[in-house]
Structures are given as structure tokens and as C-alpha cells.
Amino acid sequence: MRTLLSILIANALAISGSAYAADSDAQKLAELKQQLADLTEEIEDINSRVDKNERHSALDRIQLTGDFRTKAHSLHYQNVTWNPAIKVDFNDFGAKAMSGAFGMPNDPASPLGQMMQANPDLAAAFQSGMLQGVMPYVLAPKTTQDINNDIFYTTRLRLNLKAKVWDNVNFAGRLSMYKNWGDSTGVQVFDSWRSFTMDGTNSGNTSGDWLRVERAYFDWKNIGGSKTYLSIGRRPSTYGPPTQYRENEMRGGTPSGHLVNFNFDGLTLGYKLGEITGIDGQVVRFCYGQGFESQWGNGEMFGDIVTKDTHLGGFNIDAINDGNHFLQITLFGAKDINDGFKGTMAFPTQLAGIFAPTMYQDMQKFSNFNFQTRVQPSGVIGDMYLGGIGYAYESDEDFKAFASFGWTRAEGNGNAGMFGGMLSDAVFEAQLNADGSEIIMMPSAADEADTKDGYGIYVGIQVPAPYGKFGLEYNYGSKYWTPFTQAQDDPIGSKLATRGHVAEAYYMFDINPRMFIKLAGLYYDYEYTGSGTPVGAPQKVDDVINGSAFSMLPVVDTAYDLNASLVVNF
């Protein structure tokens, strides 16, 4: 098109030159100049429109959509109990103390003497021979309270990017911002595993007013003319079925949302089996990913590595997906799980008083300050396996019902860090610090290394109602139930990771086809501690409240979340 425009301009100039040569009359020359000016203006207008068309064609390669949600919560927690203690091998402690490894108990300058002076009850029990075997070593007095956060606002913005690279290659991505009003620090005080900001949970954690890459991957379809496809990148592994119903959106992720709501990087190799079997929507997928990188960017020096890479792999099968019936089977494993992830947190002052007394002396002068720290796991604690089957029915009249069953297995290896091993507690042993001036307790092993199975159930219905739809959901998790759903953005904690009962009711009011209001309520009844983490032995919540069991982190008995949200899709 630009070549054509150049030819037109050249011809116009040639015409004006020949006219001038043939007739030097001033009037004729003026007319020709006016014609040239008009032609130039018309060409510039055409050129401008061509530029706009070219620009529009370029932008059409990328489709930009998104959604905006603002939400108000009223959060209430009952019988929040903190009763911290560690399990100590007092046989080992006594043997070392009697051998003189810690100095003399009656020497106030020795490490043992200082410990006895600081802990009179411990000294009395030690001297009377009551400290034997593995026993709890209480770190702070038990406290219990109710907590009410009457109003808690959040804003979530998600931008979806799509591009057609070639006939059988597409790119997709999603950028997410999720924040609570009045806070963009990106780091929360570590009072639960939910508050721990890390790679896998950033999309579901209120981390600030910046966009994060929640998803970025390509799909290469019909490879070599077959029904095989390959997808690599930051995976669509959040908001999978059947959790999309409570979000009032289409299926958001590939794996079962009952088992996985967690960001990870990896690949999927799939085959459209339905083209052979004749069953609508039948797809078999092999999925692989990495959940933790142990060497690059770790917290250890070169070669001094105690952690390992965590690799994930398994199968996700859509057995039926015909528009009315959906049946999915999931089975995968996670090898070499560490006792945590790389992440950041604000260190609680209360824990500083227990584990960093020297630092705590200065922290007391700045009681409203918390220092931010980067966390590195201390070692590998075992492997995990997850499996499940889920069914959903959608009628042509917009009635929906679903049921999902999940299974988790934890295989510990006997190792443990400060917060425990694989669904087990750490046993601590006494030793001297680096300069020999203080006795410190260090985790030596897990108190158990046997295999532990857990299960979870998740059911719900959604029915048409005046001006919208009404839904009811219920889920239950057993003592050792440990799914990977920590990125679910429920502020109390992922409801589907709960070891106990959760009931939810909601009403969605459709304002227009791209905008709705949701009123909802969730009630949590926790039976065991540690929901959402494989680290540490689950304890009965009632036992922690009455003081017969202990927990390093605060324990919630029951809680409820009343919320209202406004969602706009664009």
C-alpha cells in the first residue's frame, strides 16, 4: 500500500513538471499547484488511515480481558489459643549435663547454670529426676482469646492475555493484583502458614498493589497432525473444577480444585482421547512441574546444600466432559518435599522472645517494629501422593451439582526442622551454641516416620433463583488431609484444606451479563491443627485449648466469614 502511495505522489510531481514545461501561463500553473496540494492532502489522509489499520491489525494479535473484584469481609475467630512447646529428649540432655558438657549446674557462669537460673521450674524438675524420655518443654504460658475483625476490605484485579502465535500455537497469561485496603507492604506477620508469602500462593495472598505473573504458558496443539498437545510455562493450576461455581466463572484450571490450588511452573503433555473413543471431551494429560529449587538462589553457601528440588508429576484425566456431565480423575505425587518453601515473612515479636532473646532485648524498645526475613527450609522431610475423583452435573436449565472425593498420603523420612517433620513433630536435643556460652535446642529427628493417609470430601449445589443464583457447599477434611490448595484466597484460610468442617452459603445477584454481586457466609469448625501444611503433627484443637497438647502457632477453634463482593468482567 505504501508503494502505491509513493507512485501516486511521483506521478503527480511528473504531471506538474510537464504541465509547467508545456505552458508557462501563470494561471495554469496555479491550478496545477492547487491540484497537487489537494492530491497531497488526500494521500496523507489515506496514509493516516493505513497506519491506523496496520496498528489495529498488530494489536489484534493480543486479546486483553480481565475482571475486577472488590470485597468486604467480617471475620470472627473463637478460642484462638497459643500454647507453644517443643518435644525435648531429656535423656540426652541429662547424659550431657552429667558428663559436664554444659558446665556445672551450681556455677552461675556456666551454660547449664544460666539455664537453671532462668528456668527455676526446669531446674527443680531436673534435680528431682522428673525429666526423662521425650517430654514437652513449654516455651510460653497458654493464652486463649476471641478475635473479631469487623471489616476487612480487599481488591483483586486480574488481566488475561491471549495471543494466536500460529494456526496451532497459542499463548495465554494472567497478571494478578490482590491487596487488602490500606496495605501494600507485601509481607505479613507469620502467625499461620496461610500468612507465609511464597511463589505458589502469591495469587491468593494479599501481597500488595503490584501485578504478579500468575500464569504464562503456550499451547502447541495437534502436533504433527495428531491429537497430541504440549503446554509449557507457569501453569493454569488454580480455580480448577468444581471450585469455579462459587467464583461464578468458567473452569479456571486444569487439575481438581479440591486437590490443587497452587501456582507452579511445569508442562502438560495431553492427548484428546475422545477422538478415538467417541466420548465427548475425553482428554488424558501427563503433568510435570517443579515446586522448589534447592540450589539456585538458596540460603546456603556453594556446595553446602541440605535441601533438594521438589518435583511434581502425575495424570489428570477428563473422563467425560459433554456439557452436562463432567467426570475427572486426578493422581500425582510430589517427591522430596522440604519443611517449607522460600518466602518472606515479618518475624513475630512473640517468637523473638522465645528463640532470639538477645535480639528481643532490643526489639522491646521498638514494640511496633517487626523485621522482615527471608525463609529457607532446613531439609527434606519426605514424599506426598494425592488422588481424587470428581463429578459435576449441569442441566440445560442452569442447575448445578457436584461431589468430589480426595485422598492424600504422606511418607515421612524421619527428618524434621524447627516446626516438625512430615505430619510429625520434631524431637529437640540440647547442644552448645557456636561460642559455647549458651545451651540451645536444635531439632534432631521426627518423632514418627510412618505413612499417614488423609481424605477429604467436597459437595455442593447451585440453583437458579430470582435475579441470580443460590448455592450451598460443604467440605470435610480428616486429621491427615493435606491438599495443595494454599493459593485459595479465603482470608481465614483455604476452606478446602481445612482439617474439620466448613459450610458455605451464597447468593449471586446478576446486575448484567458481565457484572454481579455476591453475598456469602462461611463457617469453619476445625478439628485438628495445621490445616494447609504437611509440616508438624496435627493435634486435636480441643486438646490444645485445654492445655494437654501444644502448638508452635496459634490455633483456631471455630471461625466465620460474612462477606459481600462486587465483580466486574471486562
Secondary structure by P-SEA (a helix, b strand, c coil): caaaaaaaaaaaaaaaaaaaaacccaaaaaaaaaaaaaaaaaaaaaaaaaaaaaaaaaaacbbbbbbbbbbbbbbbbccbbbbbbbbbaaaaaaaaaaacccccccccccaaaaaaaacaaaaaaaaaccccccccccccccccccccccbbbbbbbbbbbbbbccccbbbbbbbbbbbccccccccccccccccccccccccccccccccccccccccccccccccbbbbbcccccccccccccccccccccccccccccbbbbbbbbbbcccccccccbbbbbbbbbbccccccccccccccccbbbbbbbbbbbcccccccbbbbbbbbccccccccccccccccaaaaacccaaaaaaaaacccbbbbbbbbbccccbbbbbbbbbbbbbcccbbbbbbbbbbbbbbbcccccccccccbbbbbbbbbcccccbbbbbbcccccccbbbbbbbbbbbbbbccccccbbbbbbbccccccccccccccccccccccbbbbbbbbbbbcccccccccbbbbbbbccccccccccccccaaaaaaccccccccccccbbbbbccccccc
